[in-house]
Amino acid sequence: MNPIETQQQYSDYVDKKSPNSPILKNCFNAFWVGGLICSIGQIIFDFCKYKELDVTASNTVVSIVLIGIAAFLTGLNIFNKIGKFAGAGSLIPITGFANSIVSPAIEYKSEGYVMGVGGKMFTVAGPVLVFGISASVIIGIIATLFS
């Protein structure tokens, strides 16, 4: 086999060997799985309203139940398969956050509960929390200044 001599030859070689991504199929799967997760959340919300909980309590119950389901399914290695199938459709709702907390905790369990689970649990979600909270504080300050 001849060595690849230029960057263009390498790029052509990679393009030839890389499989094409079925973008339309991936978008469709992300859309319907994400919609299904949100529909489950809406069903839980409607049930809470049927049981005469106020909106704040209903929202809290929905979040807790969806996080619990996602964490449980992550522990059974089912949520990872859903994520592989649906892509961002399973990661955008709050279920993706639960998965990002539970997955590292399961992976590092063998290192112990303090240094493994406790130390590594927020390796994926930590940056999301830091930047999410920082962005919300900055936006809150800007909104306060201009209102």
TAFENBEL-V247665 format. One record per backbone hydrogen bond with DSSP energy under -1.0 kcal/mol. NH is the residue of the N-H (numbers start at 0). CO is the residue of the C=O. Records with the same first field share a line. If there is no record, write none. Layout:
NH=CO  CO
//
This chain:
9=5
10=6
11=7
12=8
13=9
14=10
15=11
16=12
17=13
22=20
25=21
26=22
27=23
28=24
29=25
30=26
31=27
32=28
33=29
34=30
35=31
36=32
37=33
38=34
39=35
40=36
41=37
42=38
43=39
44=40
45=41
46=42
47=43
48=44
49=45
50=46
51=48
52=47
57=53
58=54
59=55
60=56
61=57
62=58
63=59
64=60
65=61
66=62
67=63
68=64
69=65
70=66
71=67
72=68
73=69
74=70
75=71
76=73
77=72
78=72
81=77
82=78
83=79
84=80
85=81
86=82
88=85
89=86
91=87
95=92
97=93
98=94
99=95
100=96
101=97
102=98
104=100
105=101
106=102
107=103
108=105
110=107
111=108
116=111
117=112
118=113
119=115
120=116
122=119
125=121
128=124
129=125
130=126
131=127
132=128
133=129
134=130
135=131
136=132
137=133
138=134
139=135
140=136
141=137
142=138
143=139
144=140
145=141
//
